[in-house]
Amino acid sequence: MAEFSDPAAAGSDAPSTAVEQARAAAVDTAGSPELVGEHLGATRETPSAEQGGADLGDVVTHSFASRLPGYVGWYWAVTLAAVPGEEHVTVDEVVLLPGEQALLAPAWVPWHERLRPGDLSVGDVLPSTEDDPRLVPGYTTDDDSADDPEGSVVASEIGLGRERVMSREGRAEAVARWNAGEFGPRSAMARQAPGPCGTCGFFLPLAGSLRQSFGACGNVYAPADGRVVAVDYGCGAHSQATLVADDAAEVVRSARYDTGSFDVL
């Protein structure tokens, strides 16, 4: 803790009049006199009763403009104190603080809140958090795939299970996202389709509680091949889509001549 002696400034007003002592402390912290600008003012601190009140003495914070590159709008705050019974003004603290016009960095956002769908690339690892509302411990709820008889038999035979399973909230979010997506019932492709996926032979239903609402497309020619599709989605590659021959179409059996390049006399 640095101390600066100023006999002329002794007394109750010592911290408020010791501007040069405060400037010297700011320069010492900044490393150069050129980085400390003009004196902006002084603010008297009033300690609360819980902090000791008047027993702490006279405490004043001096402010100096900052000339530190990259810190436009910031200022040096130097807190001085005259402790009862002491002959010297004491420097309590020197800090660089942002002013009203200071440019500040945006608020920090946790990494798992910054990620967006599609950000994960090859080699990246995305660990789930312990408080992820989309997941719950497997022992606290039934696995959603337990609704699938074949899946239940396999799980019980090999004695394996998953430590965490998708929660009801997680499944609800997935349903809303898939319904509103490219392969949902309200997409342009679905509105022009000859039939819904639920009646298509290439439709592979999901297991569990989502079986009645979603499945995977297994048609290599469909735009949703290998993707999760809604039961009410559809496309032109529906298994029941057929082309009906038009019996009224004229069958041309005689020769035709192109007369576009010459005149017929």
BAPA-428888 format. One record per atom (N, C-alpha, C, O): x, y, z; residue in one letter. Coordinates in steps of 0.001 Angstrom, whole numbers, padded with zeros to 6 digits, always signed. Layout:
// BAPA-428888
XYZa...
This chain:
// BAPA-428888
+000852-001193+000000m+000000+000000+000000m+000882+001236+000000m+001681+001426+000917m+000750+002066-001002a+001602+003252-001123a+001117+004359-000236a-000081+004470+000023a+002029+005187+000238e+001705+006351+001066e+002416+007564+000496e+003555+007467+000039e+001728+008736+000525f+002310+009974+000025f+002152+011035+001096f+001039+011348+001517f+003286+011592+001536s+003267+012581+002614s+002976+013969+002046s+003570+014371+001045s+002066+014696+002681d+001732+016064+002271d+001365+016848+003530d+000185+016956+003863d+002363+017399+004238p+002081+018107+005489p+001082+019225+005293p+000264+019464+006182p+001111+019930+004155a+000212+021055+003957a-001229+020607+003832a-002154+021387+004060a-001417+019348+003471a-002767+018855+003275a-003285+018098+004473a-004324+017444+004382a-002583+018166+005607a-003011+017436+006800a-004327+017979+007298a-004632+019159+007122a-005108+017115+007921g-006404+017518+008465g-007522+016747+007808g-007270+015826+007031g-008783+017118+008116s-009920+016355+007646s-010111+016455+006150s-010707+015560+005550s-009613+017538+005515d-009775+017711+004080d-008609+017180+003284d-008549+017383+002072d-007666+016495+003942a-006464+016055+003260a-006737+015225+002016a-006149+015529+000978a-007583+014200+002038p-007791+013394+000832p-008398+014186-000318p-008072+013938-001479p-009282+015139-000008s-009949+015885-001071s-009039+016906-001729s-009276+017289-002874s-008002+017358-001032t-007086+018361-001590t-005796+017765-002123t-005000+018468-002746t-005576+016472-001886a-004330+015820-002311a-004450+015310-003734a-004293+014116-003987a-004731+016224-004672v-004904+015832-006072v-003612+015300-006662v-003612+014299-007380v-002487+015986-006352e-001217+015551-006921e-000806+014185-006394e-000216+013383-007117e-001124+013924-005113q-000818+012598-004574q-001628+011521-005305q-001123+010439-005605q-002903+011847-005586a-003740+010893-006306a-003236+010679-007723a-003237+009557-008227a-002794+011784-008377r-002271+011666-009733r-001004+010813-009749r-000815+009986-010641r-000141+011022-008756a+001093+010238-008683a+000791+008748-008549a+001485+007911-009127a-000246+008426-007785a-000625+007023-007629a-001157+006456-008942a-000881+005304-009278a-001931+007274-009698a-002447+006814-010978a-001325+006606-011986a-001331+005629-012735a-000357+007528-012005v+000785+007403-012911v+001603+006171-012576v+002092+005475-013466v+001746+005907-011283d+002510+004735-010851d+001855+003441-011350d+002545+002500-011741d+000532+003404-011334t-000180+002218-011806t-000186+002144-013323t-000016+001067-013895t-000383+003306-013992a-000450+003325-015450a+000898+003055-016085a+000971+002473-017167a+001981+003477-015414g+003319+003245-015934g+003908+004419-016671g+005090+004392-017013g+003116+005466-016933s+003620+006634-017654s+002705+007820-017389s+001486+007654-017367s+003269+009036-017185p+002437+010228-016974p+001551+010547-018176p+000501+011173-018030p+001975+010115-019364e+001198+010402-020566e-000121+009641-020612e-001002+009984-021400e-000270+008617-019780l-001480+007798-019801l-002537+008287-018820l-003639+007741-018766l-002205+009319-018042v-003137+009889-017067v-003474+011304-017501v-002588+012149-017624v-004771+011566-017738g-005198+012857-018232g-005601+013820-017131g-005117+013729-016003g-006504+014757-017473e-006909+015806-016539e-007729+015242-015389e-008327+014169-015468e-007721+016040-014300h-008485+015676-013117h-009971+015948-013387h-010342+017063-013752h-010818+014929-013206l-012235+015043-013533l-013104+015394-012337l-014260+015783-012500l-012555+015258-011136g-013336+015571-009948g-013037+014618-008817g-012259+013676-008967g-013668+014872-007676a-013463+014042-006493a-014819+013740-005864a-015712+014587-005844a-014954+012522-005353t-016198+012080-004716t-015891+011570-003325t-015042+010697-003143t-016589+012122-002346r-016371+011686-000963r-017146+010395-000711r-018344+010306-000979r-016446+009417-000201e-017072+008139+000120e-017610+008190+001546e-016985+008762+002439e-018766+007589+001744t-019376+007563+003077t-019560+006115+003504t-020527+005466+003105t-018635+005605+004316p-018752+004217+004766p-020008+004032+005616p-020383+004918+006384p-020649+002881+005474s-021839+002583+006260s-021455+002222+007684s-020281+002023+007993s-022458+002140+008544a-022211+001788+009944a-021627+000389+010057a-020803+000116+010930a-022076-000522+009137e-021549-001891+009172e-020074-001923+008805e-019343-002815+009238e-019629-000945+008002q-018232-000887+007579q-017342-000124+008550q-016133-000038+008337q-017902+000412+009578g-017106+001137+010552g-017442+002599+010650g-017032+003252+011609g-018184+003152+009683g-018618+004534+009716g-017467+005524+009812g-016471+005405+009099g-017612+006494+010693a-016624+007569+010846a-015285+007072+011361a-014278+007769+011237a-015259+005889+011931d-014002+005360+012459d-012982+005110+011347d-011783+005021+011612d-013451+004997+010115l-012540+004749+009008l-011845+006023+008546l-010889+005949+007774l-012292+007174+008990g-011678+008441+008624g-012310+009034+007393g-013444+008699+007049g-011589+009914+006723d-012063+010633+005547d-011597+009890+004296d-010400+009687+004096d-012556+009485+003455v-012239+008710+002248v-012768+009459+001026v-013949+009802+000967v-011889+009711+000048v-012249+010446-001162v-011681+009711-002375v-010553+009220-002342v-012489+009640-003466t-012036+009021-004722t-011857+010100-005770t-012805+010809-006108t-010628+010227-006291h-010306+011178-007352h-010381+010472-008710h-009986+009314-008843h-010893+011187-009710s-011014+010624-011054s-010144+011391-012034s-010112+012622-012019s-009434+010653-012890f-008572+011239-013911f-008905+010592-015256f-009128+009384-015338f-008935+011402-016294a-009200+010876-017628a-008109+009895-018038a-006935+010078-017716a-008516+008858-018750s-007558+007851-019220s-007119+008156-020643s-007938+008455-021512s-005810+008075-020865r-005253+008210-022204r-004645+006892-022663r-003814+006854-023570r-005065+005843-022034l-004564+004513-022368l-005155+004081-023711l-006377+004089-023863l-004332+003708-024680p-004849+003296-025994p-005858+002155-025870p-005619+001166-025178p-006969+002314-026544g-007992+001286-026510g-008995+001443-025389g-009932+000652-025278g-008808+002470-024543y-009711+002672-023406y-010324+004064-023458y-010267+004814-022483y-010906+004402-024590v-011574+005685-024742v-012835+005691-023879v-013632+004753-023915v-013001+006763-023104g-014176+006855-022242g-013979+006256-020865g-014892+006301-020039g-012805+005695-020597w-012512+005138-019275w-011821+006210-018433w-011413+007251-018947w-011697+005940-017143y-011023+006891-016260y-010337+006150-015120y-010725+005051-014725y-009291+006813-014608w-008566+006289-013446w-009281+006749-012183w-009566+007938-012032w-009569+005837-011286a-010205+006160-010007a-009213+005844-008892a-008810+004696-008705a-008829+006886-008159v-007843+006740-007083v-008526+007091-005759v-008984+008218-005569v-008588+006139-004867t-009231+006341-003564t-008173+006622-002510t-007262+005820-002302t-008301+007785-001833l-007393+008195-000763l-008142+008202+000561l-009357+008399+000605l-007403+007985+001627a-008015+007974+002954a-007087+008630+003963a-005868+008469+003914a-007699+009378+004882a-006959+009953+006018a-007442+009226+007263a-008488+009558+007822a-006687+008250+007683v-007066+007441+008838v-006779+008217+010110v-005681+008757+010245v-007722+008300+011060p-007481+009028+012322p-006228+008531+013025p-006025+007329+013196p-005390+009483+013429g-004156+009149+014132g-002959+008975+013226g-001835+008857+013713g-003173+008957+011890e-002067+008817+010946e-001702+010186+010372e-002559+011057+010225e-000404+010365+010047e+000072+011635+009517e+000075+011669+007986e+000263+012734+007397e-000126+010550+007354h-000012+010481+005902h-001351+010127+005266h-002174+009412+005837h-001530+010652+004075v-002684+010264+003271v-002372+008900+002657v-001312+008710+002060v-003277+007975+002803t-003061+006603+002336t-003808+006352+001036t-004977+006711+000892t-003113+005728+000094v-003756+005323-001158v-004374+003947-000946v-003672+002952-000765v-005691+003916-000972d-006392+002642-000758d-006475+001801-002023d-006285+000586-001990d-006764+002473-003154e-007029+001692-004365e-006852+002560-005607e-007182+003746-005604e-006328+001952-006663v-006222+002604-007966v-006777+001629-009006v-006240+000537-009194v-007849+002033-009675v-008474+001148-010660v-008828+001937-011919v-008990+003157-011880v-008944+001226-013019l-009384+001808-014288l-010830+001394-014501l-011126+000203-014587l-011740+002368-014589l-013172+002092-014665l-013780+002651-015948l-013288+003645-016480l-014838+002028-016447p-015501+002534-017650p-016441+003684-017325p-017179+003630-016341p-016414+004719-018149g-017343+005824-018000g-018611+005576-018802g-018799+004499-019369g-019478+006580-018845e-020750+006422-019541e-020563+006231-021043e-021379+005571-021687e-019498+006801-021609q-019259+006701-023043q-018250+005613-023393q-017812+005524-024540q-017880+004794-022429a-016862+003770-022672a-017407+002644-023548a-018574+002265-023454a-016537+002128-024393l-016875+000993-025225l-016570-000281-024441l-015422-000545-024082l-017615-001063-024184l-017471-002261-023367l-017658-003506-024219l-018342-003483-025242l-017049-004573-023784a-017229-005856-024457a-018641-006361-024185a-019205-006071-023130a-019221-007112-025118p-020574-007654-024877p-020571-008616-023705p-019534-009173-023345p-021728-008803-023121a-021857-009699-021976a-021427-011108-022366a-021719-011576-023467a-020738-011770-021460w-020255-013122-021727w-021426-014089-021784w-022316-014057-020934w-021416-014945-022791v-022476-015940-022960v-021827-017317-022912v-020849-017548-023623v-022339-018245-022094p-021757-019595-022031p-021697-020237-023413p-022545-019974-024265p-020706-021065-023624w-020471-021637-024949w-021666-022431-025440w-021982-022399-026629w-022358-023165-024516h-023468-023996-024970h-024682-023172-025364h-025604-023689-025995h-024691-021866-024989e-025777-020992-025429e-025411-020261-026723e-026290-019743-027412e-024126-020220-027053r-023695-019567-028291r-023828-020482-029500r-023961-020004-030626r-023792-021798-029276l-023845-022741-030384l-025196-022697-031081l-026230-022476-030451l-025171-022910-032380r-026377-022963-033182r-026353-024236-034022r-025282-024768-034314r-027531-024727-034412p-027549-025924-035270p-026683-025728-036499p-026777-024708-037181p-025842-026710-036778g-024949-026636-037916g-023547-026191-037567g-022661-026252-038420g-023309-025740-036324d-021981-025280-035929d-021005-026437-035718d-019795-026252-035852d-021502-027605-035395l-020632-028743-035105l-020027-029281-036392l-020742-029579-037349l-018695-029402-036408s-018003-029901-037592s-017207-031151-037239s-017192-031587-036087s-016557-031713-038230v-015800-032949-038039v-014715-032763-036981v-013916-031830-037059v-014694-033652-035999g-013687-033602-034943g-014107-032814-033721g-013460-032920-032679g-015172-032021-033811d-015647-031257-032659d-016347-032166-031655d-016970-033160-032027d-016236-031813-030386v-016911-032550-029313v-017844-031597-028597v-017424-030529-028152v-019109-031973-028483l-020115-031145-027834l-020644-031875-026603l-021632-032603-026695l-019990-031686-025439p-020448-032378-024223p-021749-031763-023717p-021936-030548-023787p-022633-032591-023215s-023886-032101-022655s-023662-031655-021213s-022777-032165-020526s-024462-030711-020769t-024351-030203-019407t-025207-031042-018463t-026141-031723-018886t-024870-030981-017185e-025611-031766-016196e-027039-031278-016032e-027923-032053-015665e-027276-029975-016308d-028608-029417-016119d-029365-029259-017433d-030301-028463-017508d-028980-030000-018470d-029669-029918-019754d-031107-030392-019582d-031326-031562-019270d-032106-029509-019778p-033501-029902-019557p-034000-030926-020559p-035058-031520-020355p-033254-031147-021647r-033688-032111-022652r-033404-033544-022239r-033919-034484-022845r-032577-033717-021198l-032176-035053-020761l-032518-035266-019289l-032495-034329-018491l-032831-036492-018949v-033088-036862-017550v-032377-038183-017275v-032163-038963-018203v-032006-038454-016023p-031376-039736-015687p-032288-040902-016054p-033499-040845-015845p-031690-041960-016604g-032474-043090-017048g-033253-043768-015942g-034291-044375-016204g-032768-043677-014691y-033451-044378-013603y-034647-043605-013054y-035408-044140-012247y-034824-042349-013482t-035937-041549-012955t-037162-041590-013848t-038232-041139-013439t-037036-042118-015051t-038164-042143-015973t-038004-043317-016921t-036902-043833-017111t-039106-043730-017509d-039056-044806-018490d-038443-044300-019782d-038737-043197-020243d-037588-045126-020354d-037012-044787-021646d-038133-044710-022669d-038987-045595-022725d-038136-043662-023475d-039200-043489-024450d-039258-044661-025421d-040337-045006-025905d-038116-045281-025715s-038101-046404-026643s-038694-047667-026026s-038860-048673-026715s-039018-047623-024720a-039622-048782-024077a-040991-049083-024656a-041509-050188-024496a-041587-048088-025341d-042879-048318-025989d-042742-049238-027192d-043734-049748-027712d-041505-049445-027628d-041256-050327-028755d-040979-051730-028212d-039935-051932-027592d-041869-052709-028417p-041692-054053-027840p-040362-054694-028207p-039711-055300-027356p-039948-054565-029478e-038704-055215-029890e-037507-054593-029183e-036574-055297-028793e-037535-053270-029018g-036441-052605-028319g-036375-053016-026862g-035283-053168-026313g-037518-053197-026229s-037542-053597-024823s-036956-054989-024642s-036228-055233-023680s-037263-055898-025550v-036760-057264-025444v-035245-057286-025563v-034570-057962-024787v-034709-056553-026526v-033259-056529-026715v-032566-055922-025504v-031551-056446-025046v-033105-054814-024975a-032483-054160-023830a-032465-055061-022611a-031478-055095-021877a-033545-055789-022391s-033604-056652-021201s-032705-057871-021356s-032155-058365-020372s-032552-058360-022584e-031731-059552-022795e-030252-059266-022578e-029554-060060-021947e-029771-058148-023089i-028338-057857-022954i-028030-057101-021672i-026859-056929-021335i-029049-056642-020944g-028844-055984-019655g-028210-054617-019756g-027535-054176-018826g-028414-053941-020869l-027824-052617-021049l-028914-051558-021108l-030041-051827-021523l-028562-050364-020690g-029477-049240-020769g-028681-047967-020928g-027452-047981-020857g-029374-046872-021142r-028705-045589-021295r-028737-044825-019982r-029739-044826-019267r-027609-044166-019677e-027516-043426-018416e-028505-042274-018370e-029098-042000-017327e-028684-041603-019495r-029659-040516-019577r-030517-040690-020826r-030039-041146-021864r-031767-040328-020710v-032693-040445-021827v-033350-039097-022063v-033246-038195-021232v-034029-038959-023201m-034651-037698-023557m-035871-037452-022669m-036713-038331-022483m-035944-036246-022132s-037061-035881-021265s-038288-035536-022101s-038207-035394-023321s-039435-035404-021416r-040655-035005-022117r-040476-033626-022768r-040952-033384-023877r-039775-032726-022054e-039515-031393-022602e-038639-031474-023842e-038871-030757-024815e-037637-032341-023813g-036762-032498-024970g-037502-033042-026168g-037274-032592-027292g-038391-034009-025952r-039162-034565-027063r-040131-033533-027624r-040345-033472-028835r-040721-032715-026741a-041647-031683-027203a-040927-030648-028067a-041477-030186-029066a-039702-030283-027690e-038929-029340-028496e-038610-029925-029865e-038683-029226-030876e-038257-031209-029897a-037945-031859-031168a-039175-031904-032072a-039076-031650-033272a-040334-032227-031495v-041569-032287-032279v-041880-030925-032898v-042209-030836-034081v-041776-029870-032098a-042058-028522-032611a-041067-028133-033704a-041449-027533-034709a-039792-028475-033507r-038756-028113-034480r-038953-028867-035790r-038837-028276-036864r-039249-030163-035719w-039425-030964-036927w-040690-030581-037684w-040694-030553-038914w-041759-030288-036957n-043008-029901-037618n-042860-028588-038376n-043464-028399-039431n-042045-027676-037824a-041859-026369-038457a-040747-026380-039496a-040515-025367-040155a-040061-027495-039654g-038913-027555-040548g-039260-027891-041983g-040421-027879-042390g-038216-028189-042735e-038337-028444-044176e-039169-029673-044475e-039792-029755-045534e-039191-030638-043551f-039917-031884-043779f-041136-032001-042871f-041529-033096-042467f-041717-030859-042561g-042941-030811-041767g-044172-030711-042645g-044055-030541-043858g-045347-030814-042052p-046596-030822-042838p-046929-029500-043509p-047751-029466-044425p-046299-028399-043067r-046635-027100-043649r-045637-026636-044707r-045725-025502-045178r-044700-027486-045082s-043722-027117-046104s-044379-027083-047484s-045429-027690-047694s-043763-026378-048405a-044301-026265-049760a-044384-027626-050444a-045342-027896-051168a-043394-028482-050223m-043389-029813-050830m-044572-030637-050354m-045209-031335-051142m-044866-030554-049060a-045964-031339-048501a-047311-030894-049048a-048204-031715-049254a-047456-029589-049283r-048748-029085-049756r-049036-029519-051199r-050198-029544-051607r-048009-029858-051971q-048191-030252-053359q-048066-031759-053567q-048130-032234-054700q-047887-032514-052482a-047646-033952-052597a-048927-034716-052917a-050008-034287-052514a-048833-035844-053637p-050013-036656-053939p-050553-037412-052735p-051677-037911-052774p-049766-037502-051665g-050223-038213-050478g-049258-038001-049328g-048106-037637-049565g-049693-038219-048067p-048821-038040-046904p-047876-039213-046696p-048109-040314-047196p-046806-038959-045949c-045811-040004-045691c-046402-041176-044913c-045940-042309-045053c-047414-040912-044100g-048006-041973-043301g-048612-043085-044122g-048827-044181-043606g-048896-042830-045403t-049459-043849-046282t-048460-044325-047324t-048819-045062-048243t-047213-043909-047184c-046173-044249-048156c-045434-045515-047736c-045133-045704-046558c-045145-046378-048703g-044445-047621-048399g-043004-047422-048001g-042397-048333-047437g-042426-046251-048277f-041034-045965-047913f-040915-045321-046534f-039814-044982-046101f-042028-045154-045850f-042035-044487-044538f-041666-045489-043450f-042299-046538-043334f-040640-045173-042646l-040166-046036-041555l-040471-045360-040225l-039748-044439-039843l-041515-045776-039499p-041922-045093-038255p-040837-045132-037180p-040087-046102-037072p-040767-044064-036389l-039871-044043-035245l-040443-044917-034136l-041625-045260-034152l-039595-045276-033173a-040052-046035-032022a-040516-045091-030926a-040238-043893-030973a-041212-045619-029958g-041604-044832-028795g-042815-043964-029031g-043627-044228-029918g-042927-042922-028225s-044104-042062-028257s-044205-041238-029533s-045268-040689-029822s-043121-041139-030307l-043154-040365-031548l-043553-041210-032754l-043570-040720-033884l-043870-042476-032512r-044165-043399-033616r-045348-042934-034454r-045346-043095-035674r-046353-042361-033810q-047555-041950-034529q-047388-040616-035260q-048269-040207-036016q-046262-039942-035035s-046096-038601-035603s-044937-038476-036577s-044987-037644-037483s-043884-039291-036410f-042689-039119-037235f-042090-040458-037625f-042343-041493-037009f-041286-040390-038675g-040550-041551-039127g-039398-041104-040015g-039140-039910-040164g-038712-042072-040600a-037608-041773-041502a-038009-042150-042920a-038733-043121-043137a-037531-041374-043875c-037810-041653-045278c-036741-042599-045819c-035546-042382-045617c-037186-043653-046511g-036246-044628-047059g-036234-044666-048575g-035747-045633-049160g-036756-043639-049223n-036792-043596-050682n-035588-042817-051193n-035454-041623-050929n-034719-043496-051922v-033490-042870-052395v-033766-041699-053333v-032918-040818-053480v-034929-041674-053965y-035243-040603-054900y-035985-039437-054249y-036245-038429-054905y-036319-039562-052995a-037059-038512-052304a-036104-037469-051740a-034975-037811-051388a-036515-036216-051642p-035650-035176-051081p-035371-035379-049593p-034412-034816-049064p-036196-036175-048913a-036022-036393-047479a-035395-037746-047173a-035470-038205-046033a-034784-038391-048146d-034188-039709-047924d-033223-039677-046737d-032306-038856-046704d-033426-040567-045769g-032568-040631-044588g-032844-039556-043558g-032090-039435-042592g-033892-038774-043727r-034219-037703-042795r-035502-038037-042041r-036319-038841-042492r-035661-037393-040867v-036893-037545-040094v-037977-036706-040748v-037777-035516-040992v-039123-037311-041033v-040232-036623-041682v-041487-036794-040835v-041644-037790-040129v-042369-035815-040913a-043649-035899-040224a-044575-036841-040971a-044448-037014-042183a-045505-037450-040248v-046472-038343-040872v-047261-037605-041944v-047629-038187-042965v-047522-036315-041707d-048308-035523-042648d-047467-034860-043733d-048001-034130-044569d-046159-035103-043731y-045328-034585-044815y-045542-035461-046044y-046068-036568-045932y-045147-034984-047189g-045255-035774-048395g-044456-035164-049520g-044083-033992-049462g-044191-035956-050546c-043472-035458-051711c-043935-036215-052939c-044759-037124-052840c-043410-035845-054087g-043818-036485-055330g-043332-037906-055498g-043735-038579-056446g-042465-038392-054593a-041944-039752-054692a-042757-040726-053848a-042258-041791-053485a-043994-040380-053532h-044870-041249-052748h-045033-042595-053446h-045145-042644-054671h-045047-043686-052683s-045100-045028-053267s-046384-045288-054043s-046407-046155-054917s-047454-044552-053742q-048730-044770-054421q-048959-043792-055571q-050005-043821-056218q-047970-042920-055822a-048121-041953-056901a-048008-042659-058246a-047037-043377-058489a-049004-042461-059133t-048996-043083-060449t-049369-042046-061502t-049993-041027-061204t-048976-042328-062724l-049340-041490-063860l-050438-042193-064642l-050243-043302-065137l-051581-041551-064750v-052723-042134-065459v-052641-041741-066931v-052546-040559-067262v-052679-042755-067825a-052597-042480-069269a-053868-041795-069730a-054965-042154-069303a-053722-040825-070589d-054859-040076-071128d-055354-040786-072384d-054711-040740-073432d-056515-041448-072262d-057049-042216-073385d-057463-041311-074543d-057529-041770-075684d-057737-040058-074277a-058193-039155-075333a-057047-038600-076169a-057281-037862-077126a-055836-038939-075825a-054694-038417-076565a-054676-038976-077987a-054943-040160-078196a-054370-038147-078936e-054344-038550-080343e-053099-039389-080619e-051979-039005-080280e-053328-040547-081244v-052223-041412-081642v-051939-041155-083117v-052776-041459-083967v-050797-040614-083427v-050432-040250-084801v-049789-041446-085488v-048736-041926-085066v-050422-041917-086536r-049899-043077-087255r-049424-042719-088665r-048758-043535-089303r-049747-041516-089173s-049329-041109-090519s-048132-040183-090445s-047807-039648-089385s-047480-039999-091582a-046289-039161-091635a-046669-037697-091489a-047757-037276-091885a-045776-036950-090929r-045969-035518-090776r-044754-034809-091380r-043616-035260-091247r-045035-033675-092052y-043962-032930-092682y-043814-031557-092029y-044790-030893-091681y-042574-031172-091884d-042280-029864-091311d-042323-028837-092422d-041462-028835-093302d-043323-027958-092388t-043482-026945-093435t-043005-025582-092983t-043325-024570-093608t-042256-025547-091919g-041812-024259-091386g-040740-023618-092245g-040545-022405-092166g-040032-024394-093068s-038917-023840-093828s-039243-023669-095324s-038379-023252-096095s-040499-023993-095743f-040848-023814-097165f-042355-023594-097259f-043106-023866-096322f-042776-023086-098438d-044193-022811-098679d-044844-023973-099405d-044256-024549-100321d-046043-024313-099001v-046808-025392-099667v-047634-024764-100788v-048428-023859-100529v-047461-025233-102046l-048170-024695-103200l-049418-025531-103489l-050155-025236-104431l
